[in-house]
Every structure is written in structure tokens, then in C-alpha cells.
Amino acid sequence: MADESLRVVEFYSGIGGMHFALKGCGFAGEVNAALEINTTANQVYQLNFADTKLLQKNIEGITVKELDRLSADVFLMSPPCQPFTRVGLQGASSDPRSRSFLHILELLPQLSKVPDYILMENVKGFETSDTREYFLETLNTCGYNYQEFLLSPVQFGIPNSRLRYYLLAKRKPLRFCFPTRNEIMESFPDMYLHAENRCHCQCSGCGNDPMSTGYEVDVDDHEQSSATECTVELNQRSHHNPACSKCFRTRNERCSEVPAMDSSSQVYELKNCRRICDYLENGKDDNYFEEFLLPEKVLCKFALLLDIVNPQSERSCCFTKAYGHYAEGTGSVLKMANIDDSDIFRRYQDLADDKQKAELLSILKLRYFTPREVANLHGFPFEFRFPSSLSIKQQYRLLGNSLNVLVVSELLNCLFHAP
């Protein structure tokens, strides 16, 4: 098992997703320094982690001496993904945005205290890059055991697709709590090797989610909480409260199925996924959602390109930083009207007038997910906040550049566990 108090350095700290994941993983650790150059992201980070030392600086400028001074046990990293994305230039190590990560790799062998643990997250596509080859070469040079993954939140029962590359590394002689493979793993390690039987499906007794990752829940207050608050609390139940808060079934009474990915088609089994309604903001009047309704221009021009889900859906598409700005491929939209839309879309295709199209589709009450709802699907806890000065567009951009807190929390739990 990892030391009781781990000293952590959080590179590319963004809005604090890695920090929240660390808090929720069930092991004690303190972020001694967070590094991020984006001023807007730093406003969010400082609001949520006021006591953490936040360094707004270019990582390319950090020195061996500065890193050694931090004496880190853990490096958490989510480097810029643009060099490896399908829509980017895929320049990999030749892309200037890769320089900061390459700089970290150059410094790693020079440190007098090399971290015992490393977690790195990036987009699918990183695994085919020359940067990845250099990363693995550096880990081998520094004496690490490591395992690569391609994982999506749907494999953890979360109704959102966000396929990402992850790497866990432990410095020898530390070993993993599961059998490692030379190839990239496309399913989560069998956590049932542990005494803790952890899964993300519904409780077999009452249908609630008994998942545990590290935040305390006041069971007495649970009934009075809003749907959003309950959702996040259920998602982040403490390791010290191993039973479902509704029926108090224990981990041993949970099911033992984790959705798997078909590696040939990248299709995920969605059984055990929770429904979208569990992640929505409740208790708000219609005026609150008015600004999130799809504008007439989008309804007229792009309606047939939208990915539409409803509150009972058990899936949603990946939310990108362009959500709310571009219509296609940036994330799902929500149909709030409880009606069948097949006939409406048949009629839509027969209309030529844009105004008539917009009026017809307005019946469906299509809207964007709010930033809070996107944050819920990304596993951010209820206490996570944005500064009131940030626009909706800025919030979407920051969330699109973030990560899934719950997936990373599970990976950290796996990383810190001893065989």
C-alpha cells in the first residue's frame, strides 16, 4: 500500500480534475504544487483549492532544482492533447505544444528524487505517437513498471463516452495489484482481487449507486438533497462508508459486472449505466434553462446533425471545448419534451422555410446541458464551483479540456494499491 501521506505535483492542473480525483481515491495525499499557464483555468483552480500552491508558469521553464525541491512522491499529468487529436495536425513531438511534456521527460532521469508514482492522461491517438514512444523509453530508463489503458466513463457506469489514454507507472520494486500486459488494456483491471468489491452499477437491493471513491456522505441529509447533489454524492461515496446509503447492502452484495469495450469496434456495453436524469439540475424553473435552449439558427441548419438524448437515456457523446459553439460532434443535446420525435423529424425534412422548421422543432424543447450538468457527468463533486465572472462559453471550454474525475480516481486507487 502507498505511504499514508503522498506528496503530489499536479502538472497541467487546469480546473483541478486531478486534484479532485486524488481527494476521492481513498489514499491520503497532498498537492504540494500545481502548475498551469492558463489564467482562466487558474481562477477556477484557486477558487476550489485556495490553500494549494498554484504556479502560473510555463512548464518548459521549470528546472531540475525546482522539481527536486518539491520532493514529489507522485506526478499527475494531463499534457496538451491537440498534438494527438483527430481534428488537430497530429504533429506529436514536432508540435510546439508537446514541448512542455517532453521537457518533463528530459528532467525525470536527472532528478535526485524520482517520484514513485506517475499517472498520465491524454486523448486516444497519443498511443500511436512518437511522443508515447519517448515516454515509455524514459520510464524504462528510470526503472518503472507501467501499464497503459484506453478507457471510457461508460465502462464505469457513467452515461458519457470519453475515450482516453491513461498510463500508470510505479517505480521498481513497487508492483501493481493486477497482472500487467505489454499491450494497452481496454478494460479496467479486476478490482475484485481486493477485499473491496467495487463496481459502478446499481445496488442490487434498491437500485441506487453504491460506488465508493472517497467523499463522505451524510446519509441523514440524503433525502433532502437536490438531484444534482445526490448524484454527485452517490458517485463519490467514502471508502469508510462501504454500504449503500439507501438499503445498506455491502460491497460483497454488489454485482460483479463492469461494462467492457469491444476493441474491434470500440462499442461499449451500456448495461449498468446510470440514466442521464441522475446528472441533471433539478429544482430550477424554466427561466433558468432559457439561455440553454438551442437557437433558431442551430435548429434550422444543423438539427439532423445533432446527437439528441433524453433524461432516460443511458448514453451521451463526449463534450468538447467547442460545446455550445459548434453544433456537430461537440456533445449531446437534451430533449426535455416527453414526446416521440420521429414524426417531427419526418415533417422537418419536408419543410423549406427556416422559421417553420424552428417552430416545429421548438416542440421538443432541445437544450444544451448546463455546465453544472457536464461537470456532473465528468464526475466533479457537488462543491466544485466556477467563478461568477466566467461566461457559459468559458465554462464549456474549460470542461471540454478537463477529464473524468471518477475514472482518474479509480485509476489512482488502483495505482496506489499494493499487491
Buried (B, 14 or more C-beta within 10 A) or exposed (E): EBBEEBBBBBBBBBBBBBBBBBBBBBBEBEBBBBBBBBEBBBBBBBBBBEEBEBBBEEBEEBEBEEBBEBEBBBBBBBBBBBBBBEEBEBBBBEBEBBBBBBBBBEBBEEBEEBBBBBBBBBBBBBBEBEBBEBBBEBBEEBEBBBBBBBBBBBBBBBBBBBBBBBBBBBBEEBEBBBEBEEEBBBBBBEBBEBEBBBBBBBBEBEEBBBBBBBBEBEBEEBEEBEBBBBBBBBBBBBBEBBBBBBBBBEBEBBEEEBBEBEEEEEEBBBEBBBBBBBBBBEEEEEEEBEEBBBEBEBBBEEBEEBBBBBBEBBBBBBBBBBBBEEBEBBBBBBBBEEEEBEEBBEEBEEBEEEEBBBEBBBEBBBBBBBBBBBBBBBBBBBEBEBEEEBEBBBBBBBBBBBBBBBBBBBBBBBBBBEE
